[in-house]
Amino acid sequence: MHPPLHILWRDEHLVAVYKPAGWLVHRTGLDAGETRFVMQTLRDQLGQHVFPVHRLDKGTCGVLVMALHSDAARALSQAFEHGAT
């Protein structure tokens, strides 16, 4: 089992966590040997599904924002896409 992720901020729509370097945001066939995934760890930690709105590369550490429901994910993804964040 992996250590819990550090939650920086949370409300009813979004959660911001610190993503350590070396962790993947989600499972991918490109790195089949990896066992550390932010989405899975955060889902288990919060006890609810999370939705990615952006990603950070595996080797990059930093703040990662996840939505707590699909409407928030859609709205924030569109804001990122249009440079409104």
PyMOL Python script that loads the backbone (N, CA, C, O; Angstrom):
from pymol import cmd

cmd.read_pdbstr("""\
ATOM      1  N   MET A   1       0.848  -1.191   0.000  1.00  0.00           N
ATOM      2  CA  MET A   1       0.000   0.000   0.000  1.00  0.00           C
ATOM      3  C   MET A   1       0.887   1.245   0.000  1.00  0.00           C
ATOM      4  O   MET A   1       1.947   1.280   0.625  1.00  0.00           O
ATOM      5  N   HIS A   2       0.423   2.254  -0.713  1.00  0.00           N
ATOM      6  CA  HIS A   2       1.168   3.499  -0.841  1.00  0.00           C
ATOM      7  C   HIS A   2       0.703   4.501   0.208  1.00  0.00           C
ATOM      8  O   HIS A   2      -0.420   4.401   0.704  1.00  0.00           O
ATOM      9  N   PRO A   3       1.552   5.463   0.549  1.00  0.00           N
ATOM     10  CA  PRO A   3       1.137   6.489   1.515  1.00  0.00           C
ATOM     11  C   PRO A   3       0.007   7.328   0.925  1.00  0.00           C
ATOM     12  O   PRO A   3      -0.124   7.423  -0.295  1.00  0.00           O
ATOM     13  N   PRO A   4      -0.807   7.933   1.783  1.00  0.00           N
ATOM     14  CA  PRO A   4      -1.880   8.787   1.263  1.00  0.00           C
ATOM     15  C   PRO A   4      -1.295  10.013   0.571  1.00  0.00           C
ATOM     16  O   PRO A   4      -0.192  10.462   0.885  1.00  0.00           O
ATOM     17  N   LEU A   5      -2.055  10.535  -0.371  1.00  0.00           N
ATOM     18  CA  LEU A   5      -1.652  11.763  -1.048  1.00  0.00           C
ATOM     19  C   LEU A   5      -1.939  12.957  -0.141  1.00  0.00           C
ATOM     20  O   LEU A   5      -2.883  12.938   0.649  1.00  0.00           O
ATOM     21  N   HIS A   6      -1.120  13.983  -0.264  1.00  0.00           N
ATOM     22  CA  HIS A   6      -1.301  15.195   0.533  1.00  0.00           C
ATOM     23  C   HIS A   6      -2.371  16.062  -0.126  1.00  0.00           C
ATOM     24  O   HIS A   6      -2.174  16.572  -1.228  1.00  0.00           O
ATOM     25  N   ILE A   7      -3.498  16.222   0.552  1.00  0.00           N
ATOM     26  CA  ILE A   7      -4.588  17.055   0.037  1.00  0.00           C
ATOM     27  C   ILE A   7      -4.316  18.500   0.424  1.00  0.00           C
ATOM     28  O   ILE A   7      -4.168  18.830   1.600  1.00  0.00           O
ATOM     29  N   LEU A   8      -4.254  19.352  -0.588  1.00  0.00           N
ATOM     30  CA  LEU A   8      -3.963  20.772  -0.381  1.00  0.00           C
ATOM     31  C   LEU A   8      -5.228  21.595  -0.203  1.00  0.00           C
ATOM     32  O   LEU A   8      -5.239  22.597   0.512  1.00  0.00           O
ATOM     33  N   TRP A   9      -6.304  21.154  -0.871  1.00  0.00           N
ATOM     34  CA  TRP A   9      -7.558  21.909  -0.836  1.00  0.00           C
ATOM     35  C   TRP A   9      -8.673  21.004  -1.325  1.00  0.00           C
ATOM     36  O   TRP A   9      -8.466  20.175  -2.211  1.00  0.00           O
ATOM     37  N   ARG A  10      -9.855  21.163  -0.747  1.00  0.00           N
ATOM     38  CA  ARG A  10     -11.007  20.369  -1.173  1.00  0.00           C
ATOM     39  C   ARG A  10     -12.290  21.131  -0.884  1.00  0.00           C
ATOM     40  O   ARG A  10     -12.437  21.760   0.164  1.00  0.00           O
ATOM     41  N   ASP A  11     -13.220  21.061  -1.838  1.00  0.00           N
ATOM     42  CA  ASP A  11     -14.574  21.532  -1.604  1.00  0.00           C
ATOM     43  C   ASP A  11     -15.520  20.482  -2.173  1.00  0.00           C
ATOM     44  O   ASP A  11     -15.100  19.348  -2.407  1.00  0.00           O
ATOM     45  N   GLU A  12     -16.759  20.820  -2.396  1.00  0.00           N
ATOM     46  CA  GLU A  12     -17.718  19.820  -2.877  1.00  0.00           C
ATOM     47  C   GLU A  12     -17.550  19.490  -4.363  1.00  0.00           C
ATOM     48  O   GLU A  12     -18.169  18.549  -4.859  1.00  0.00           O
ATOM     49  N   HIS A  13     -16.715  20.261  -5.082  1.00  0.00           N
ATOM     50  CA  HIS A  13     -16.541  20.058  -6.515  1.00  0.00           C
ATOM     51  C   HIS A  13     -15.152  19.567  -6.912  1.00  0.00           C
ATOM     52  O   HIS A  13     -15.013  18.773  -7.843  1.00  0.00           O
ATOM     53  N   LEU A  14     -14.123  20.040  -6.206  1.00  0.00           N
ATOM     54  CA  LEU A  14     -12.739  19.792  -6.618  1.00  0.00           C
ATOM     55  C   LEU A  14     -11.861  19.404  -5.438  1.00  0.00           C
ATOM     56  O   LEU A  14     -12.169  19.700  -4.283  1.00  0.00           O
ATOM     57  N   VAL A  15     -10.770  18.739  -5.757  1.00  0.00           N
ATOM     58  CA  VAL A  15      -9.745  18.451  -4.768  1.00  0.00           C
ATOM     59  C   VAL A  15      -8.393  18.695  -5.432  1.00  0.00           C
ATOM     60  O   VAL A  15      -8.164  18.279  -6.568  1.00  0.00           O
ATOM     61  N   ALA A  16      -7.504  19.371  -4.717  1.00  0.00           N
ATOM     62  CA  ALA A  16      -6.145  19.617  -5.203  1.00  0.00           C
ATOM     63  C   ALA A  16      -5.194  18.808  -4.328  1.00  0.00           C
ATOM     64  O   ALA A  16      -5.247  18.883  -3.100  1.00  0.00           O
ATOM     65  N   VAL A  17      -4.331  18.040  -4.967  1.00  0.00           N
ATOM     66  CA  VAL A  17      -3.380  17.201  -4.237  1.00  0.00           C
ATOM     67  C   VAL A  17      -1.973  17.466  -4.748  1.00  0.00           C
ATOM     68  O   VAL A  17      -1.776  17.962  -5.857  1.00  0.00           O
ATOM     69  N   TYR A  18      -1.005  17.125  -3.915  1.00  0.00           N
ATOM     70  CA  TYR A  18       0.388  17.167  -4.335  1.00  0.00           C
ATOM     71  C   TYR A  18       0.714  15.819  -4.972  1.00  0.00           C
ATOM     72  O   TYR A  18       0.594  14.781  -4.323  1.00  0.00           O
ATOM     73  N   LYS A  19       1.129  15.831  -6.252  1.00  0.00           N
ATOM     74  CA  LYS A  19       1.524  14.618  -6.959  1.00  0.00           C
ATOM     75  C   LYS A  19       3.040  14.488  -6.877  1.00  0.00           C
ATOM     76  O   LYS A  19       3.771  15.319  -7.415  1.00  0.00           O
ATOM     77  N   PRO A  20       3.506  13.441  -6.202  1.00  0.00           N
ATOM     78  CA  PRO A  20       4.954  13.231  -6.146  1.00  0.00           C
ATOM     79  C   PRO A  20       5.518  12.817  -7.508  1.00  0.00           C
ATOM     80  O   PRO A  20       4.819  12.204  -8.314  1.00  0.00           O
ATOM     81  N   ALA A  21       6.753  13.147  -7.751  1.00  0.00           N
ATOM     82  CA  ALA A  21       7.434  12.662  -8.960  1.00  0.00           C
ATOM     83  C   ALA A  21       7.475  11.143  -8.911  1.00  0.00           C
ATOM     84  O   ALA A  21       7.645  10.552  -7.845  1.00  0.00           O
ATOM     85  N   GLY A  22       7.319  10.520 -10.059  1.00  0.00           N
ATOM     86  CA  GLY A  22       7.350   9.068 -10.152  1.00  0.00           C
ATOM     87  C   GLY A  22       5.973   8.427 -10.139  1.00  0.00           C
ATOM     88  O   GLY A  22       5.846   7.236 -10.425  1.00  0.00           O
ATOM     89  N   TRP A  23       4.947   9.187  -9.814  1.00  0.00           N
ATOM     90  CA  TRP A  23       3.578   8.664  -9.811  1.00  0.00           C
ATOM     91  C   TRP A  23       2.918   8.978 -11.150  1.00  0.00           C
ATOM     92  O   TRP A  23       3.132  10.049 -11.717  1.00  0.00           O
ATOM     93  N   LEU A  24       2.127   8.055 -11.645  1.00  0.00           N
ATOM     94  CA  LEU A  24       1.289   8.301 -12.819  1.00  0.00           C
ATOM     95  C   LEU A  24      -0.054   8.853 -12.362  1.00  0.00           C
ATOM     96  O   LEU A  24      -0.506   8.548 -11.258  1.00  0.00           O
ATOM     97  N   VAL A  25      -0.691   9.656 -13.196  1.00  0.00           N
ATOM     98  CA  VAL A  25      -2.025  10.166 -12.864  1.00  0.00           C
ATOM     99  C   VAL A  25      -3.032   9.026 -12.917  1.00  0.00           C
ATOM    100  O   VAL A  25      -3.884   8.907 -12.036  1.00  0.00           O
ATOM    101  N   HIS A  26      -2.937   8.178 -13.956  1.00  0.00           N
ATOM    102  CA  HIS A  26      -3.855   7.042 -14.112  1.00  0.00           C
ATOM    103  C   HIS A  26      -3.122   5.883 -14.763  1.00  0.00           C
ATOM    104  O   HIS A  26      -2.023   6.045 -15.293  1.00  0.00           O
ATOM    105  N   ARG A  27      -3.735   4.727 -14.718  1.00  0.00           N
ATOM    106  CA  ARG A  27      -3.143   3.530 -15.333  1.00  0.00           C
ATOM    107  C   ARG A  27      -2.993   3.733 -16.837  1.00  0.00           C
ATOM    108  O   ARG A  27      -3.828   4.365 -17.484  1.00  0.00           O
ATOM    109  N   THR A  28      -1.917   3.188 -17.369  1.00  0.00           N
ATOM    110  CA  THR A  28      -1.682   3.242 -18.807  1.00  0.00           C
ATOM    111  C   THR A  28      -0.847   2.044 -19.216  1.00  0.00           C
ATOM    112  O   THR A  28      -0.007   1.567 -18.453  1.00  0.00           O
ATOM    113  N   GLY A  29      -1.082   1.569 -20.412  1.00  0.00           N
ATOM    114  CA  GLY A  29      -0.302   0.457 -20.930  1.00  0.00           C
ATOM    115  C   GLY A  29       1.128   0.853 -21.259  1.00  0.00           C
ATOM    116  O   GLY A  29       1.980  -0.014 -21.451  1.00  0.00           O
ATOM    117  N   LEU A  30       1.402   2.154 -21.328  1.00  0.00           N
ATOM    118  CA  LEU A  30       2.736   2.625 -21.659  1.00  0.00           C
ATOM    119  C   LEU A  30       3.734   2.379 -20.537  1.00  0.00           C
ATOM    120  O   LEU A  30       4.942   2.339 -20.774  1.00  0.00           O
ATOM    121  N   ASP A  31       3.237   2.217 -19.325  1.00  0.00           N
ATOM    122  CA  ASP A  31       4.104   1.974 -18.171  1.00  0.00           C
ATOM    123  C   ASP A  31       3.458   0.891 -17.319  1.00  0.00           C
ATOM    124  O   ASP A  31       3.068   1.126 -16.175  1.00  0.00           O
ATOM    125  N   ALA A  32       3.352  -0.304 -17.901  1.00  0.00           N
ATOM    126  CA  ALA A  32       2.605  -1.400 -17.291  1.00  0.00           C
ATOM    127  C   ALA A  32       3.177  -1.857 -15.957  1.00  0.00           C
ATOM    128  O   ALA A  32       2.452  -2.462 -15.167  1.00  0.00           O
ATOM    129  N   GLY A  33       4.448  -1.592 -15.677  1.00  0.00           N
ATOM    130  CA  GLY A  33       5.050  -2.031 -14.431  1.00  0.00           C
ATOM    131  C   GLY A  33       4.809  -1.101 -13.253  1.00  0.00           C
ATOM    132  O   GLY A  33       5.139  -1.444 -12.117  1.00  0.00           O
ATOM    133  N   GLU A  34       4.243   0.065 -13.506  1.00  0.00           N
ATOM    134  CA  GLU A  34       4.040   1.044 -12.436  1.00  0.00           C
ATOM    135  C   GLU A  34       2.899   0.621 -11.518  1.00  0.00           C
ATOM    136  O   GLU A  34       1.927   0.015 -11.969  1.00  0.00           O
ATOM    137  N   THR A  35       3.014   0.938 -10.245  1.00  0.00           N
ATOM    138  CA  THR A  35       1.981   0.577  -9.270  1.00  0.00           C
ATOM    139  C   THR A  35       1.430   1.782  -8.520  1.00  0.00           C
ATOM    140  O   THR A  35       0.517   1.632  -7.709  1.00  0.00           O
ATOM    141  N   ARG A  36       1.967   2.980  -8.774  1.00  0.00           N
ATOM    142  CA  ARG A  36       1.519   4.184  -8.066  1.00  0.00           C
ATOM    143  C   ARG A  36       0.709   5.059  -9.009  1.00  0.00           C
ATOM    144  O   ARG A  36       1.230   5.589  -9.991  1.00  0.00           O
ATOM    145  N   PHE A  37      -0.579   5.202  -8.694  1.00  0.00           N
ATOM    146  CA  PHE A  37      -1.502   5.967  -9.533  1.00  0.00           C
ATOM    147  C   PHE A  37      -2.284   6.948  -8.665  1.00  0.00           C
ATOM    148  O   PHE A  37      -2.885   6.555  -7.665  1.00  0.00           O
ATOM    149  N   VAL A  38      -2.275   8.204  -9.043  1.00  0.00           N
ATOM    150  CA  VAL A  38      -2.976   9.229  -8.272  1.00  0.00           C
ATOM    151  C   VAL A  38      -4.472   8.952  -8.226  1.00  0.00           C
ATOM    152  O   VAL A  38      -5.069   8.998  -7.151  1.00  0.00           O
ATOM    153  N   MET A  39      -5.088   8.668  -9.360  1.00  0.00           N
ATOM    154  CA  MET A  39      -6.542   8.479  -9.380  1.00  0.00           C
ATOM    155  C   MET A  39      -6.974   7.347  -8.455  1.00  0.00           C
ATOM    156  O   MET A  39      -7.920   7.511  -7.684  1.00  0.00           O
ATOM    157  N   GLN A  40      -6.313   6.230  -8.516  1.00  0.00           N
ATOM    158  CA  GLN A  40      -6.685   5.076  -7.699  1.00  0.00           C
ATOM    159  C   GLN A  40      -6.441   5.362  -6.214  1.00  0.00           C
ATOM    160  O   GLN A  40      -7.291   5.070  -5.374  1.00  0.00           O
ATOM    161  N   THR A  41      -5.285   5.930  -5.901  1.00  0.00           N
ATOM    162  CA  THR A  41      -4.961   6.227  -4.509  1.00  0.00           C
ATOM    163  C   THR A  41      -5.927   7.242  -3.923  1.00  0.00           C
ATOM    164  O   THR A  41      -6.404   7.077  -2.800  1.00  0.00           O
ATOM    165  N   LEU A  42      -6.216   8.299  -4.688  1.00  0.00           N
ATOM    166  CA  LEU A  42      -7.123   9.335  -4.203  1.00  0.00           C
ATOM    167  C   LEU A  42      -8.544   8.810  -4.070  1.00  0.00           C
ATOM    168  O   LEU A  42      -9.240   9.140  -3.110  1.00  0.00           O
ATOM    169  N   ARG A  43      -8.976   8.004  -5.014  1.00  0.00           N
ATOM    170  CA  ARG A  43     -10.312   7.391  -4.928  1.00  0.00           C
ATOM    171  C   ARG A  43     -10.423   6.559  -3.648  1.00  0.00           C
ATOM    172  O   ARG A  43     -11.411   6.664  -2.921  1.00  0.00           O
ATOM    173  N   ASP A  44      -9.419   5.742  -3.378  1.00  0.00           N
ATOM    174  CA  ASP A  44      -9.431   4.923  -2.171  1.00  0.00           C
ATOM    175  C   ASP A  44      -9.363   5.786  -0.915  1.00  0.00           C
ATOM    176  O   ASP A  44     -10.017   5.490   0.085  1.00  0.00           O
ATOM    177  N   GLN A  45      -8.578   6.842  -0.969  1.00  0.00           N
ATOM    178  CA  GLN A  45      -8.401   7.736   0.171  1.00  0.00           C
ATOM    179  C   GLN A  45      -9.687   8.496   0.500  1.00  0.00           C
ATOM    180  O   GLN A  45     -10.030   8.651   1.672  1.00  0.00           O
ATOM    181  N   LEU A  46     -10.404   8.973  -0.534  1.00  0.00           N
ATOM    182  CA  LEU A  46     -11.618   9.762  -0.328  1.00  0.00           C
ATOM    183  C   LEU A  46     -12.878   8.912  -0.245  1.00  0.00           C
ATOM    184  O   LEU A  46     -13.903   9.351   0.277  1.00  0.00           O
ATOM    185  N   GLY A  47     -12.792   7.694  -0.764  1.00  0.00           N
ATOM    186  CA  GLY A  47     -13.969   6.834  -0.784  1.00  0.00           C
ATOM    187  C   GLY A  47     -14.983   7.244  -1.832  1.00  0.00           C
ATOM    188  O   GLY A  47     -16.179   6.994  -1.679  1.00  0.00           O
ATOM    189  N   GLN A  48     -14.505   7.877  -2.904  1.00  0.00           N
ATOM    190  CA  GLN A  48     -15.387   8.274  -3.998  1.00  0.00           C
ATOM    191  C   GLN A  48     -14.593   8.382  -5.295  1.00  0.00           C
ATOM    192  O   GLN A  48     -13.370   8.519  -5.281  1.00  0.00           O
ATOM    193  N   HIS A  49     -15.304   8.317  -6.405  1.00  0.00           N
ATOM    194  CA  HIS A  49     -14.679   8.416  -7.719  1.00  0.00           C
ATOM    195  C   HIS A  49     -14.134   9.824  -7.912  1.00  0.00           C
ATOM    196  O   HIS A  49     -14.723  10.792  -7.430  1.00  0.00           O
ATOM    197  N   VAL A  50     -13.020   9.941  -8.609  1.00  0.00           N
ATOM    198  CA  VAL A  50     -12.447  11.244  -8.959  1.00  0.00           C
ATOM    199  C   VAL A  50     -12.257  11.301 -10.468  1.00  0.00           C
ATOM    200  O   VAL A  50     -12.088  10.277 -11.130  1.00  0.00           O
ATOM    201  N   PHE A  51     -12.287  12.515 -10.995  1.00  0.00           N
ATOM    202  CA  PHE A  51     -12.207  12.739 -12.434  1.00  0.00           C
ATOM    203  C   PHE A  51     -11.011  13.639 -12.734  1.00  0.00           C
ATOM    204  O   PHE A  51     -10.923  14.737 -12.183  1.00  0.00           O
ATOM    205  N   PRO A  52     -10.097  13.206 -13.587  1.00  0.00           N
ATOM    206  CA  PRO A  52      -8.952  14.064 -13.914  1.00  0.00           C
ATOM    207  C   PRO A  52      -9.382  15.223 -14.802  1.00  0.00           C
ATOM    208  O   PRO A  52     -10.226  15.055 -15.683  1.00  0.00           O
ATOM    209  N   VAL A  53      -8.808  16.391 -14.573  1.00  0.00           N
ATOM    210  CA  VAL A  53      -9.083  17.538 -15.438  1.00  0.00           C
ATOM    211  C   VAL A  53      -7.824  18.004 -16.151  1.00  0.00           C
ATOM    212  O   VAL A  53      -7.900  18.779 -17.104  1.00  0.00           O
ATOM    213  N   HIS A  54      -6.669  17.538 -15.699  1.00  0.00           N
ATOM    214  CA  HIS A  54      -5.403  17.773 -16.377  1.00  0.00           C
ATOM    215  C   HIS A  54      -4.426  16.726 -15.862  1.00  0.00           C
ATOM    216  O   HIS A  54      -4.754  15.975 -14.944  1.00  0.00           O
ATOM    217  N   ARG A  55      -3.243  16.667 -16.434  1.00  0.00           N
ATOM    218  CA  ARG A  55      -2.258  15.672 -16.016  1.00  0.00           C
ATOM    219  C   ARG A  55      -0.908  16.331 -15.807  1.00  0.00           C
ATOM    220  O   ARG A  55      -0.640  17.427 -16.298  1.00  0.00           O
ATOM    221  N   LEU A  56      -0.081  15.638 -15.075  1.00  0.00           N
ATOM    222  CA  LEU A  56       1.330  15.981 -14.957  1.00  0.00           C
ATOM    223  C   LEU A  56       2.111  14.747 -15.365  1.00  0.00           C
ATOM    224  O   LEU A  56       1.695  13.627 -15.068  1.00  0.00           O
ATOM    225  N   ASP A  57       3.229  14.931 -16.038  1.00  0.00           N
ATOM    226  CA  ASP A  57       4.059  13.801 -16.443  1.00  0.00           C
ATOM    227  C   ASP A  57       4.521  13.019 -15.226  1.00  0.00           C
ATOM    228  O   ASP A  57       4.582  13.547 -14.116  1.00  0.00           O
ATOM    229  N   LYS A  58       4.845  11.756 -15.450  1.00  0.00           N
ATOM    230  CA  LYS A  58       5.281  10.871 -14.370  1.00  0.00           C
ATOM    231  C   LYS A  58       6.444  11.474 -13.579  1.00  0.00           C
ATOM    232  O   LYS A  58       6.439  11.419 -12.349  1.00  0.00           O
ATOM    233  N   GLY A  59       7.410  12.032 -14.240  1.00  0.00           N
ATOM    234  CA  GLY A  59       8.587  12.571 -13.569  1.00  0.00           C
ATOM    235  C   GLY A  59       8.389  13.923 -12.923  1.00  0.00           C
ATOM    236  O   GLY A  59       9.292  14.434 -12.261  1.00  0.00           O
ATOM    237  N   THR A  60       7.211  14.513 -13.107  1.00  0.00           N
ATOM    238  CA  THR A  60       6.932  15.852 -12.608  1.00  0.00           C
ATOM    239  C   THR A  60       6.177  15.795 -11.288  1.00  0.00           C
ATOM    240  O   THR A  60       5.215  15.040 -11.147  1.00  0.00           O
ATOM    241  N   CYS A  61       6.612  16.589 -10.331  1.00  0.00           N
ATOM    242  CA  CYS A  61       5.853  16.738  -9.088  1.00  0.00           C
ATOM    243  C   CYS A  61       5.117  18.065  -9.162  1.00  0.00           C
ATOM    244  O   CYS A  61       5.535  18.972  -9.883  1.00  0.00           O
ATOM    245  N   GLY A  62       4.028  18.182  -8.422  1.00  0.00           N
ATOM    246  CA  GLY A  62       3.308  19.440  -8.403  1.00  0.00           C
ATOM    247  C   GLY A  62       1.860  19.268  -8.011  1.00  0.00           C
ATOM    248  O   GLY A  62       1.435  18.188  -7.600  1.00  0.00           O
ATOM    249  N   VAL A  63       1.111  20.338  -8.143  1.00  0.00           N
ATOM    250  CA  VAL A  63      -0.303  20.347  -7.765  1.00  0.00           C
ATOM    251  C   VAL A  63      -1.135  19.775  -8.907  1.00  0.00           C
ATOM    252  O   VAL A  63      -1.006  20.175 -10.064  1.00  0.00           O
ATOM    253  N   LEU A  64      -1.981  18.836  -8.545  1.00  0.00           N
ATOM    254  CA  LEU A  64      -2.873  18.184  -9.501  1.00  0.00           C
ATOM    255  C   LEU A  64      -4.306  18.405  -9.021  1.00  0.00           C
ATOM    256  O   LEU A  64      -4.620  18.139  -7.860  1.00  0.00           O
ATOM    257  N   VAL A  65      -5.170  18.888  -9.902  1.00  0.00           N
ATOM    258  CA  VAL A  65      -6.575  19.139  -9.556  1.00  0.00           C
ATOM    259  C   VAL A  65      -7.420  18.022 -10.137  1.00  0.00           C
ATOM    260  O   VAL A  65      -7.297  17.674 -11.311  1.00  0.00           O
ATOM    261  N   MET A  66      -8.276  17.466  -9.300  1.00  0.00           N
ATOM    262  CA  MET A  66      -9.219  16.426  -9.720  1.00  0.00           C
ATOM    263  C   MET A  66     -10.627  16.895  -9.377  1.00  0.00           C
ATOM    264  O   MET A  66     -10.846  17.528  -8.344  1.00  0.00           O
ATOM    265  N   ALA A  67     -11.569  16.582 -10.243  1.00  0.00           N
ATOM    266  CA  ALA A  67     -12.965  16.910  -9.970  1.00  0.00           C
ATOM    267  C   ALA A  67     -13.606  15.770  -9.179  1.00  0.00           C
ATOM    268  O   ALA A  67     -13.181  14.618  -9.262  1.00  0.00           O
ATOM    269  N   LEU A  68     -14.628  16.116  -8.418  1.00  0.00           N
ATOM    270  CA  LEU A  68     -15.326  15.128  -7.616  1.00  0.00           C
ATOM    271  C   LEU A  68     -16.642  14.684  -8.236  1.00  0.00           C
ATOM    272  O   LEU A  68     -17.330  13.820  -7.694  1.00  0.00           O
ATOM    273  N   HIS A  69     -16.990  15.279  -9.377  1.00  0.00           N
ATOM    274  CA  HIS A  69     -18.162  14.828 -10.141  1.00  0.00           C
ATOM    275  C   HIS A  69     -17.971  15.241 -11.604  1.00  0.00           C
ATOM    276  O   HIS A  69     -17.163  16.119 -11.908  1.00  0.00           O
ATOM    277  N   SER A  70     -18.708  14.612 -12.489  1.00  0.00           N
ATOM    278  CA  SER A  70     -18.491  14.792 -13.928  1.00  0.00           C
ATOM    279  C   SER A  70     -18.777  16.212 -14.408  1.00  0.00           C
ATOM    280  O   SER A  70     -18.096  16.692 -15.314  1.00  0.00           O
ATOM    281  N   ASP A  71     -19.757  16.894 -13.832  1.00  0.00           N
ATOM    282  CA  ASP A  71     -20.046  18.275 -14.258  1.00  0.00           C
ATOM    283  C   ASP A  71     -18.873  19.207 -13.956  1.00  0.00           C
ATOM    284  O   ASP A  71     -18.524  20.058 -14.775  1.00  0.00           O
ATOM    285  N   ALA A  72     -18.271  19.044 -12.785  1.00  0.00           N
ATOM    286  CA  ALA A  72     -17.102  19.866 -12.436  1.00  0.00           C
ATOM    287  C   ALA A  72     -15.929  19.536 -13.348  1.00  0.00           C
ATOM    288  O   ALA A  72     -15.189  20.431 -13.755  1.00  0.00           O
ATOM    289  N   ALA A  73     -15.754  18.265 -13.671  1.00  0.00           N
ATOM    290  CA  ALA A  73     -14.666  17.858 -14.568  1.00  0.00           C
ATOM    291  C   ALA A  73     -14.839  18.499 -15.937  1.00  0.00           C
ATOM    292  O   ALA A  73     -13.885  19.022 -16.513  1.00  0.00           O
ATOM    293  N   ARG A  74     -16.046  18.454 -16.445  1.00  0.00           N
ATOM    294  CA  ARG A  74     -16.317  19.025 -17.769  1.00  0.00           C
ATOM    295  C   ARG A  74     -16.069  20.535 -17.767  1.00  0.00           C
ATOM    296  O   ARG A  74     -15.423  21.057 -18.676  1.00  0.00           O
ATOM    297  N   ALA A  75     -16.577  21.235 -16.757  1.00  0.00           N
ATOM    298  CA  ALA A  75     -16.430  22.699 -16.688  1.00  0.00           C
ATOM    299  C   ALA A  75     -14.959  23.102 -16.560  1.00  0.00           C
ATOM    300  O   ALA A  75     -14.512  24.024 -17.242  1.00  0.00           O
ATOM    301  N   LEU A  76     -14.213  22.433 -15.707  1.00  0.00           N
ATOM    302  CA  LEU A  76     -12.817  22.808 -15.516  1.00  0.00           C
ATOM    303  C   LEU A  76     -11.957  22.419 -16.709  1.00  0.00           C
ATOM    304  O   LEU A  76     -11.038  23.153 -17.072  1.00  0.00           O
ATOM    305  N   SER A  77     -12.238  21.287 -17.317  1.00  0.00           N
ATOM    306  CA  SER A  77     -11.502  20.891 -18.523  1.00  0.00           C
ATOM    307  C   SER A  77     -11.703  21.907 -19.636  1.00  0.00           C
ATOM    308  O   SER A  77     -10.759  22.250 -20.348  1.00  0.00           O
ATOM    309  N   GLN A  78     -12.937  22.391 -19.789  1.00  0.00           N
ATOM    310  CA  GLN A  78     -13.212  23.413 -20.801  1.00  0.00           C
ATOM    311  C   GLN A  78     -12.501  24.720 -20.466  1.00  0.00           C
ATOM    312  O   GLN A  78     -12.007  25.403 -21.363  1.00  0.00           O
ATOM    313  N   ALA A  79     -12.446  25.070 -19.190  1.00  0.00           N
ATOM    314  CA  ALA A  79     -11.745  26.301 -18.788  1.00  0.00           C
ATOM    315  C   ALA A  79     -10.246  26.177 -19.107  1.00  0.00           C
ATOM    316  O   ALA A  79      -9.641  27.119 -19.620  1.00  0.00           O
ATOM    317  N   PHE A  80      -9.652  25.022 -18.804  1.00  0.00           N
ATOM    318  CA  PHE A  80      -8.246  24.812 -19.160  1.00  0.00           C
ATOM    319  C   PHE A  80      -8.055  24.915 -20.668  1.00  0.00           C
ATOM    320  O   PHE A  80      -7.109  25.547 -21.138  1.00  0.00           O
ATOM    321  N   GLU A  81      -8.944  24.300 -21.416  1.00  0.00           N
ATOM    322  CA  GLU A  81      -8.846  24.285 -22.876  1.00  0.00           C
ATOM    323  C   GLU A  81      -8.904  25.692 -23.468  1.00  0.00           C
ATOM    324  O   GLU A  81      -8.228  25.986 -24.454  1.00  0.00           O
ATOM    325  N   HIS A  82      -9.714  26.553 -22.864  1.00  0.00           N
ATOM    326  CA  HIS A  82      -9.882  27.919 -23.378  1.00  0.00           C
ATOM    327  C   HIS A  82      -8.989  28.933 -22.674  1.00  0.00           C
ATOM    328  O   HIS A  82      -9.124  30.137 -22.892  1.00  0.00           O
ATOM    329  N   GLY A  83      -8.086  28.458 -21.839  1.00  0.00           N
ATOM    330  CA  GLY A  83      -7.161  29.362 -21.166  1.00  0.00           C
ATOM    331  C   GLY A  83      -7.818  30.283 -20.148  1.00  0.00           C
ATOM    332  O   GLY A  83      -7.315  31.374 -19.877  1.00  0.00           O
ATOM    333  N   ALA A  84      -8.933  29.850 -19.590  1.00  0.00           N
ATOM    334  CA  ALA A  84      -9.680  30.688 -18.652  1.00  0.00           C
ATOM    335  C   ALA A  84      -9.304  30.430 -17.203  1.00  0.00           C
ATOM    336  O   ALA A  84      -9.946  30.958 -16.295  1.00  0.00           O
ATOM    337  N   THR A  85      -8.264  29.619 -16.971  1.00  0.00           N
ATOM    338  CA  THR A  85      -7.903  29.310 -15.580  1.00  0.00           C
ATOM    339  C   THR A  85      -6.718  30.142 -15.148  1.00  0.00           C
ATOM    340  O   THR A  85      -6.265  30.026 -14.010  1.00  0.00           O
TER     341      THR A  85
END
""", "prot")
cmd.dss("prot")
cmd.show_as("cartoon", "prot")
cmd.util.cbc("prot")
cmd.orient("prot")
